[in-house]
Amino acid sequence: MLQGMTAHYLVHACRETKPGETALVHAAAGGVGLLLCQMLRTAGAHVIGTCSTEEKAALAREAGAEQIIRYDQADVATETRVLTDQRGVDVVYDSVGQSTFEGSLASLRPRGLLCLYGQSSGPVPPFDLGRLNGLGSLVVTRPSLAHFTANREELELRAGAVLSAIDAGDLKIRIGARFPLAEAAEAHRALEGRRTTGKVLLIP
């Protein structure tokens, strides 16, 4: 529910995705990433996903990413420029933070938006906002699901959209791993080590 509603507000509330736009999704094979790719494609966007293995690349493509950048093999910003004929993308969805922030900014078109909704690699260091001007009047936001489900109406809208899409078969949920509850620490190590895809479950 949390990952699904996060993907929903990123696609439909941080900005309203328009058909024909191009989005860059970091960690495209992760729990939110796979849902983001699907929702963006449903909204008519072109999706470029980043990941670190061919297995993850295949999952991201299956979820709707038309192009994949292996960040372990290529510079994301450079490849993004190549894939967009040097224009840059309309929006970057970045859950990684510290290690991807500069590349995310460099991947945007003028007046593009960076949605920094997580920091799995650590928080972004202090940043001179004046640089956003020189980079093309860019916009950066640091949203949280709590602010996009702040009242009952909005919570029901997002939850309803996610559950309806699952029920209709339009949104696929990937269970990437299951761990016994007694191995919760190992599940955390797998998440931290980027060895997981989709949703990780703890089984009591």
Secondary structure as the mmCIF struct_conf table of DSSP 4:
data_model
#
loop_
_struct_conf.conf_type_id
_struct_conf.id
_struct_conf.beg_label_comp_id
_struct_conf.beg_label_asym_id
_struct_conf.beg_label_seq_id
_struct_conf.end_label_comp_id
_struct_conf.end_label_asym_id
_struct_conf.end_label_seq_id
HELX_RH_AL_P HELX_RH_AL_P1 LEU A 2 HIS A 12
TURN_TY1_P TURN_TY1_P1 ALA A 13 ALA A 13
BEND BEND1 CYS A 14 ARG A 15
TURN_TY1_P TURN_TY1_P2 PRO A 19 GLY A 20
STRN STRN1 THR A 22 VAL A 25
TURN_TY1_P TURN_TY1_P3 HIS A 26 ALA A 29
STRN STRN2 GLY A 30 GLY A 30
HELX_RH_AL_P HELX_RH_AL_P2 GLY A 31 THR A 42
TURN_TY1_P TURN_TY1_P4 ALA A 43 GLY A 44
STRN STRN3 HIS A 46 CYS A 51
BEND BEND2 SER A 52 THR A 53
HELX_RH_AL_P HELX_RH_AL_P3 GLU A 54 GLU A 62
TURN_TY1_P TURN_TY1_P5 ALA A 63 GLY A 64
BEND BEND3 GLU A 66 GLU A 66
STRN STRN4 GLN A 67 ARG A 70
TURN_TY1_P TURN_TY1_P6 TYR A 71 GLN A 73
BEND BEND4 ALA A 74 ALA A 74
HELX_RH_AL_P HELX_RH_AL_P4 VAL A 76 LEU A 83
TURN_TY1_P TURN_TY1_P7 THR A 84 GLN A 86
BEND BEND5 ARG A 87 ARG A 87
STRN STRN5 VAL A 89 ASP A 94
BEND BEND6 SER A 95 VAL A 96
TURN_TY1_P TURN_TY1_P8 GLN A 98 THR A 100
HELX_RH_AL_P HELX_RH_AL_P5 PHE A 101 ALA A 106
TURN_TY1_P TURN_TY1_P9 SER A 107 SER A 107
STRN STRN6 LEU A 108 LEU A 116
TURN_TY1_P TURN_TY1_P10 SER A 120 SER A 121
HELX_LH_PP_P HELX_LH_PP_P1 PRO A 123 PRO A 126
TURN_TY1_P TURN_TY1_P11 LEU A 129 GLY A 130
HELX_RH_AL_P HELX_RH_AL_P6 ARG A 131 GLY A 134
TURN_TY1_P TURN_TY1_P12 LEU A 135 GLY A 136
BEND BEND7 SER A 137 SER A 137
STRN STRN7 VAL A 139 THR A 141
HELX_RH_3T_P HELX_RH_3T_P1 LEU A 145 PHE A 148
BEND BEND8 THR A 149 THR A 149
BEND BEND9 ASN A 151 ASN A 151
HELX_RH_AL_P HELX_RH_AL_P7 ARG A 152 ASP A 167
TURN_TY1_P TURN_TY1_P13 ALA A 168 GLY A 169
BEND BEND10 ASP A 170 LEU A 171
STRN STRN8 ILE A 175 PRO A 180
HELX_RH_3T_P HELX_RH_3T_P2 LEU A 181 GLU A 183
HELX_RH_AL_P HELX_RH_AL_P8 ALA A 184 GLU A 192
TURN_TY1_P TURN_TY1_P14 GLY A 193 ARG A 194
STRN STRN9 GLY A 198 GLY A 198
STRN STRN10 LYS A 199 ILE A 203
#
